[in-house]
Amino acid sequence: MDTNRPQMSMAALLGLVACVAFNFWLFRLGVLWGILGLSVSKHVVIAILCQGLGVDRPGEPAADPSPPPLTLPDAP
């Protein structure tokens, strides 16, 4: 099995379902409330996805991607 595949916990899945249900309810109150709810829910969903992907998870230190500095030959 692929161990690097992001997995969502049951709490994260319930949070996503709650965001969708909350947005439906807000759109019933009015378009402005629905748009504001979508804006907030978007940030919540992105935070849940980043947590599932392990964005802040400590890992191996990255190698230095910069090439070594060039040295110029000495002038005669």
N, CA, C and O atoms as CSV, one atom per row, in Angstrom:
chain,resi,resn,atom,element,x,y,z
A,1,MET,N,N,0.828,-1.184,0.000
A,1,MET,CA,C,0.000,0.000,0.000
A,1,MET,C,C,0.870,1.245,0.000
A,1,MET,O,O,2.013,1.218,0.456
A,2,ASP,N,N,0.328,2.317,-0.507
A,2,ASP,CA,C,1.030,3.581,-0.555
A,2,ASP,C,C,0.922,4.266,0.806
A,2,ASP,O,O,-0.174,4.619,1.241
A,3,THR,N,N,2.054,4.454,1.475
A,3,THR,CA,C,2.021,5.052,2.810
A,3,THR,C,C,2.004,6.574,2.764
A,3,THR,O,O,1.716,7.204,3.782
A,4,ASN,N,N,2.303,7.191,1.619
A,4,ASN,CA,C,2.326,8.646,1.518
A,4,ASN,C,C,0.968,9.224,1.144
A,4,ASN,O,O,0.836,10.439,0.998
A,5,ARG,N,N,-0.032,8.382,0.988
A,5,ARG,CA,C,-1.358,8.857,0.608
A,5,ARG,C,C,-2.004,9.594,1.768
A,5,ARG,O,O,-2.059,9.059,2.876
A,6,PRO,N,N,-2.499,10.814,1.543
A,6,PRO,CA,C,-3.137,11.536,2.650
A,6,PRO,C,C,-4.430,10.862,3.084
A,6,PRO,O,O,-5.225,10.419,2.255
A,7,GLN,N,N,-4.624,10.792,4.377
A,7,GLN,CA,C,-5.819,10.170,4.918
A,7,GLN,C,C,-6.546,11.169,5.806
A,7,GLN,O,O,-5.927,11.935,6.545
A,8,MET,N,N,-7.861,11.147,5.718
A,8,MET,CA,C,-8.673,12.032,6.544
A,8,MET,C,C,-9.226,11.244,7.721
A,8,MET,O,O,-9.647,10.095,7.581
A,9,SER,N,N,-9.217,11.878,8.869
A,9,SER,CA,C,-9.798,11.239,10.037
A,9,SER,C,C,-11.320,11.384,9.979
A,9,SER,O,O,-11.854,12.132,9.161
A,10,MET,N,N,-11.993,10.673,10.840
A,10,MET,CA,C,-13.451,10.764,10.875
A,10,MET,C,C,-13.894,12.156,11.317
A,10,MET,O,O,-14.908,12.667,10.843
A,11,ALA,N,N,-13.137,12.769,12.223
A,11,ALA,CA,C,-13.476,14.126,12.660
A,11,ALA,C,C,-13.334,15.121,11.514
A,11,ALA,O,O,-14.146,16.038,11.396
A,12,ALA,N,N,-12.315,14.959,10.665
A,12,ALA,CA,C,-12.131,15.855,9.526
A,12,ALA,C,C,-13.264,15.681,8.522
A,12,ALA,O,O,-13.753,16.659,7.956
A,13,LEU,N,N,-13.680,14.444,8.303
A,13,LEU,CA,C,-14.785,14.192,7.378
A,13,LEU,C,C,-16.087,14.786,7.916
A,13,LEU,O,O,-16.862,15.371,7.160
A,14,LEU,N,N,-16.325,14.637,9.211
A,14,LEU,CA,C,-17.516,15.234,9.803
A,14,LEU,C,C,-17.462,16.768,9.749
A,14,LEU,O,O,-18.491,17.424,9.581
A,15,GLY,N,N,-16.267,17.327,9.890
A,15,GLY,CA,C,-16.113,18.767,9.772
A,15,GLY,C,C,-16.448,19.259,8.374
A,15,GLY,O,O,-17.080,20.304,8.221
A,16,LEU,N,N,-16.034,18.520,7.354
A,16,LEU,CA,C,-16.360,18.898,5.979
A,16,LEU,C,C,-17.861,18.806,5.715
A,16,LEU,O,O,-18.433,19.674,5.056
A,17,VAL,N,N,-18.487,17.768,6.223
A,17,VAL,CA,C,-19.936,17.621,6.054
A,17,VAL,C,C,-20.665,18.742,6.791
A,17,VAL,O,O,-21.664,19.267,6.299
A,18,ALA,N,N,-20.164,19.108,7.972
A,18,ALA,CA,C,-20.784,20.196,8.725
A,18,ALA,C,C,-20.641,21.524,7.986
A,18,ALA,O,O,-21.564,22.338,8.003
A,19,CYS,N,N,-19.503,21.756,7.340
A,19,CYS,CA,C,-19.318,22.985,6.554
A,19,CYS,C,C,-20.308,23.062,5.405
A,19,CYS,O,O,-20.883,24.119,5.146
A,20,VAL,N,N,-20.509,21.950,4.717
A,20,VAL,CA,C,-21.456,21.934,3.593
A,20,VAL,C,C,-22.877,22.180,4.092
A,20,VAL,O,O,-23.619,22.965,3.501
A,21,ALA,N,N,-23.254,21.512,5.175
A,21,ALA,CA,C,-24.600,21.698,5.718
A,21,ALA,C,C,-24.798,23.131,6.224
A,21,ALA,O,O,-25.865,23.715,6.038
A,22,PHE,N,N,-23.790,23.682,6.851
A,22,PHE,CA,C,-23.879,25.052,7.346
A,22,PHE,C,C,-24.034,26.041,6.187
A,22,PHE,O,O,-24.768,27.023,6.296
A,23,ASN,N,N,-23.335,25.772,5.072
A,23,ASN,CA,C,-23.470,26.651,3.904
A,23,ASN,C,C,-24.868,26.576,3.304
A,23,ASN,O,O,-25.422,27.603,2.911
A,24,PHE,N,N,-25.441,25.398,3.225
A,24,PHE,CA,C,-26.817,25.284,2.730
A,24,PHE,C,C,-27.769,26.088,3.612
A,24,PHE,O,O,-28.660,26.776,3.115
A,25,TRP,N,N,-27.570,25.993,4.917
A,25,TRP,CA,C,-28.445,26.721,5.838
A,25,TRP,C,C,-28.266,28.232,5.688
A,25,TRP,O,O,-29.242,28.980,5.715
A,26,LEU,N,N,-27.007,28.682,5.530
A,26,LEU,CA,C,-26.762,30.113,5.369
A,26,LEU,C,C,-27.349,30.641,4.060
A,26,LEU,O,O,-27.856,31.763,4.029
A,27,PHE,N,N,-27.294,29.869,2.992
A,27,PHE,CA,C,-27.889,30.321,1.726
A,27,PHE,C,C,-29.406,30.413,1.832
A,27,PHE,O,O,-30.034,31.176,1.098
A,28,ARG,N,N,-29.990,29.653,2.727
A,28,ARG,CA,C,-31.437,29.795,2.936
A,28,ARG,C,C,-31.768,31.107,3.619
A,28,ARG,O,O,-32.862,31.642,3.437
A,29,LEU,N,N,-30.823,31.642,4.416
A,29,LEU,CA,C,-31.043,32.927,5.073
A,29,LEU,C,C,-30.889,34.096,4.104
A,29,LEU,O,O,-31.566,35.116,4.231
A,30,GLY,N,N,-30.003,33.935,3.149
A,30,GLY,CA,C,-29.787,34.998,2.171
A,30,GLY,C,C,-28.490,34.774,1.416
A,30,GLY,O,O,-27.615,34.026,1.852
A,31,VAL,N,N,-28.387,35.438,0.273
A,31,VAL,CA,C,-27.216,35.250,-0.576
A,31,VAL,C,C,-25.960,35.803,0.098
A,31,VAL,O,O,-24.898,35.184,0.033
A,32,LEU,N,N,-26.076,36.952,0.738
A,32,LEU,CA,C,-24.910,37.542,1.401
A,32,LEU,C,C,-24.388,36.636,2.506
A,32,LEU,O,O,-23.179,36.434,2.628
A,33,TRP,N,N,-25.288,36.091,3.307
A,33,TRP,CA,C,-24.863,35.165,4.363
A,33,TRP,C,C,-24.230,33.910,3.780
A,33,TRP,O,O,-23.270,33.375,4.336
A,34,GLY,N,N,-24.766,33.447,2.666
A,34,GLY,CA,C,-24.198,32.260,2.026
A,34,GLY,C,C,-22.800,32.494,1.492
A,34,GLY,O,O,-21.927,31.636,1.617
A,35,ILE,N,N,-22.587,33.671,0.889
A,35,ILE,CA,C,-21.261,33.985,0.362
A,35,ILE,C,C,-20.262,34.151,1.501
A,35,ILE,O,O,-19.128,33.683,1.399
A,36,LEU,N,N,-20.665,34.806,2.579
A,36,LEU,CA,C,-19.777,34.918,3.739
A,36,LEU,C,C,-19.454,33.546,4.332
A,36,LEU,O,O,-18.322,33.290,4.742
A,37,GLY,N,N,-20.454,32.673,4.374
A,37,GLY,CA,C,-20.223,31.318,4.874
A,37,GLY,C,C,-19.290,30.529,3.980
A,37,GLY,O,O,-18.463,29.761,4.472
A,38,LEU,N,N,-19.410,30.708,2.660
A,38,LEU,CA,C,-18.497,30.031,1.738
A,38,LEU,C,C,-17.065,30.498,1.943
A,38,LEU,O,O,-16.128,29.703,1.869
A,39,SER,N,N,-16.901,31.777,2.197
A,39,SER,CA,C,-15.559,32.313,2.421
A,39,SER,C,C,-14.933,31.710,3.676
A,39,SER,O,O,-13.760,31.336,3.668
A,40,VAL,N,N,-15.697,31.615,4.730
A,40,VAL,CA,C,-15.175,31.030,5.972
A,40,VAL,C,C,-14.946,29.532,5.805
A,40,VAL,O,O,-13.927,29.004,6.251
A,41,SER,N,N,-15.883,28.854,5.170
A,41,SER,CA,C,-15.762,27.406,4.987
A,41,SER,C,C,-14.571,27.049,4.113
A,41,SER,O,O,-13.927,26.021,4.319
A,42,LYS,N,N,-14.280,27.901,3.136
A,42,LYS,CA,C,-13.130,27.645,2.272
A,42,LYS,C,C,-11.854,27.605,3.104
A,42,LYS,O,O,-11.007,26.737,2.891
A,43,HIS,N,N,-11.704,28.527,4.041
A,43,HIS,CA,C,-10.517,28.536,4.874
A,43,HIS,C,C,-10.465,27.321,5.797
A,43,HIS,O,O,-9.395,26.766,6.044
A,44,VAL,N,N,-11.612,26.919,6.298
A,44,VAL,CA,C,-11.662,25.737,7.166
A,44,VAL,C,C,-11.280,24.480,6.387
A,44,VAL,O,O,-10.518,23.648,6.880
A,45,VAL,N,N,-11.807,24.344,5.173
A,45,VAL,CA,C,-11.519,23.161,4.350
A,45,VAL,C,C,-10.039,23.121,3.971
A,45,VAL,O,O,-9.429,22.052,3.994
A,46,ILE,N,N,-9.454,24.268,3.624
A,46,ILE,CA,C,-8.029,24.301,3.290
A,46,ILE,C,C,-7.188,23.921,4.503
A,46,ILE,O,O,-6.190,23.213,4.362
A,47,ALA,N,N,-7.573,24.376,5.684
A,47,ALA,CA,C,-6.837,24.011,6.898
A,47,ALA,C,C,-6.921,22.509,7.161
A,47,ALA,O,O,-5.933,21.895,7.564
A,48,ILE,N,N,-8.091,21.916,6.936
A,48,ILE,CA,C,-8.248,20.470,7.134
A,48,ILE,C,C,-7.395,19.701,6.133
A,48,ILE,O,O,-6.756,18.712,6.491
A,49,LEU,N,N,-7.383,20.155,4.868
A,49,LEU,CA,C,-6.577,19.473,3.850
A,49,LEU,C,C,-5.082,19.614,4.129
A,49,LEU,O,O,-4.328,18.663,3.926
A,50,CYS,N,N,-4.646,20.780,4.588
A,50,CYS,CA,C,-3.231,20.956,4.925
A,50,CYS,C,C,-2.838,20.067,6.094
A,50,CYS,O,O,-1.730,19.532,6.130
A,51,GLN,N,N,-3.736,19.912,7.040
A,51,GLN,CA,C,-3.453,19.037,8.176
A,51,GLN,C,C,-3.353,17.593,7.704
A,51,GLN,O,O,-2.491,16.847,8.167
A,52,GLY,N,N,-4.229,17.197,6.787
A,52,GLY,CA,C,-4.187,15.831,6.269
A,52,GLY,C,C,-2.953,15.559,5.440
A,52,GLY,O,O,-2.435,14.442,5.441
A,53,LEU,N,N,-2.472,16.579,4.723
A,53,LEU,CA,C,-1.264,16.417,3.917
A,53,LEU,C,C,0.001,16.476,4.756
A,53,LEU,O,O,1.069,16.066,4.302
A,54,GLY,N,N,-0.113,16.981,5.977
A,54,GLY,CA,C,1.050,17.049,6.856
A,54,GLY,C,C,1.967,18.202,6.525
A,54,GLY,O,O,3.187,18.036,6.511
A,55,VAL,N,N,1.407,19.369,6.257
A,55,VAL,CA,C,2.218,20.521,5.880
A,55,VAL,C,C,3.145,20.928,7.020
A,55,VAL,O,O,4.309,21.238,6.767
A,56,ASP,N,N,2.678,20.940,8.247
A,56,ASP,CA,C,3.487,21.357,9.384
A,56,ASP,C,C,4.175,20.195,10.097
A,56,ASP,O,O,4.811,20.385,11.134
A,57,ARG,N,N,4.047,19.017,9.550
A,57,ARG,CA,C,4.625,17.848,10.190
A,57,ARG,C,C,6.152,17.893,10.073
A,57,ARG,O,O,6.672,18.076,8.972
A,58,PRO,N,N,6.875,17.731,11.178
A,58,PRO,CA,C,8.341,17.740,11.070
A,58,PRO,C,C,8.809,16.506,10.310
A,58,PRO,O,O,8.276,15.409,10.481
A,59,GLY,N,N,9.785,16.703,9.492
A,59,GLY,CA,C,10.300,15.595,8.686
A,59,GLY,C,C,11.804,15.686,8.559
A,59,GLY,O,O,12.482,16.308,9.377
A,60,GLU,N,N,12.306,15.058,7.524
A,60,GLU,CA,C,13.738,15.080,7.289
A,60,GLU,C,C,14.158,16.481,6.850
A,60,GLU,O,O,13.430,17.142,6.109
A,61,PRO,N,N,15.319,16.934,7.298
A,61,PRO,CA,C,15.767,18.247,6.842
A,61,PRO,C,C,16.070,18.208,5.346
A,61,PRO,O,O,16.666,17.257,4.840
A,62,ALA,N,N,15.657,19.233,4.673
A,62,ALA,CA,C,15.845,19.285,3.228
A,62,ALA,C,C,17.308,19.564,2.911
A,62,ALA,O,O,17.997,20.278,3.640
A,63,ALA,N,N,17.758,18.990,1.818
A,63,ALA,CA,C,19.122,19.233,1.369
A,63,ALA,C,C,19.214,20.642,0.790
A,63,ALA,O,O,18.219,21.187,0.311
A,64,ASP,N,N,20.387,21.218,0.835
A,64,ASP,CA,C,20.592,22.557,0.310
A,64,ASP,C,C,20.492,22.513,-1.220
A,64,ASP,O,O,21.341,21.900,-1.867
A,65,PRO,N,N,19.467,23.154,-1.812
A,65,PRO,CA,C,19.290,23.048,-3.262
A,65,PRO,C,C,20.219,23.960,-4.063
A,65,PRO,O,O,20.284,23.847,-5.287
A,66,SER,N,N,20.937,24.858,-3.393
A,66,SER,CA,C,21.781,25.776,-4.147
A,66,SER,C,C,23.071,25.086,-4.577
A,66,SER,O,O,23.624,24.284,-3.825
A,67,PRO,N,N,23.556,25.391,-5.783
A,67,PRO,CA,C,24.807,24.774,-6.238
A,67,PRO,C,C,25.989,25.393,-5.499
A,67,PRO,O,O,25.874,26.488,-4.949
A,68,PRO,N,N,27.107,24.705,-5.484
A,68,PRO,CA,C,28.275,25.279,-4.803
A,68,PRO,C,C,28.746,26.526,-5.535
A,68,PRO,O,O,28.555,26.636,-6.746
A,69,PRO,N,N,29.356,27.464,-4.829
A,69,PRO,CA,C,29.807,28.689,-5.494
A,69,PRO,C,C,30.941,28.394,-6.477
A,69,PRO,O,O,31.767,27.509,-6.252
A,70,LEU,N,N,30.960,29.144,-7.551
A,70,LEU,CA,C,31.999,28.984,-8.560
A,70,LEU,C,C,33.248,29.725,-8.120
A,70,LEU,O,O,33.174,30.834,-7.591
A,71,THR,N,N,34.380,29.110,-8.340
A,71,THR,CA,C,35.641,29.774,-8.031
A,71,THR,C,C,36.313,30.164,-9.331
A,71,THR,O,O,36.365,29.373,-10.273
A,72,LEU,N,N,36.815,31.354,-9.381
A,72,LEU,CA,C,37.508,31.839,-10.567
A,72,LEU,C,C,38.989,31.471,-10.476
A,72,LEU,O,O,39.576,31.502,-9.394
A,73,PRO,N,N,39.583,31.126,-11.604
A,73,PRO,CA,C,41.019,30.811,-11.561
A,73,PRO,C,C,41.836,32.073,-11.272
A,73,PRO,O,O,41.436,33.188,-11.606
A,74,ASP,N,N,42.978,31.862,-10.649
A,74,ASP,CA,C,43.847,32.995,-10.317
A,74,ASP,C,C,44.411,33.599,-11.600
A,74,ASP,O,O,44.735,32.875,-12.541
A,75,ALA,N,N,44.524,34.904,-11.632
A,75,ALA,CA,C,45.099,35.597,-12.791
A,75,ALA,C,C,46.604,35.463,-12.786
A,75,ALA,O,O,47.207,35.488,-11.713
A,76,PRO,N,N,47.246,35.320,-13.952
A,76,PRO,CA,C,48.729,35.178,-13.969
A,76,PRO,C,C,49.443,36.448,-13.629
A,76,PRO,O,O,50.674,36.476,-13.605
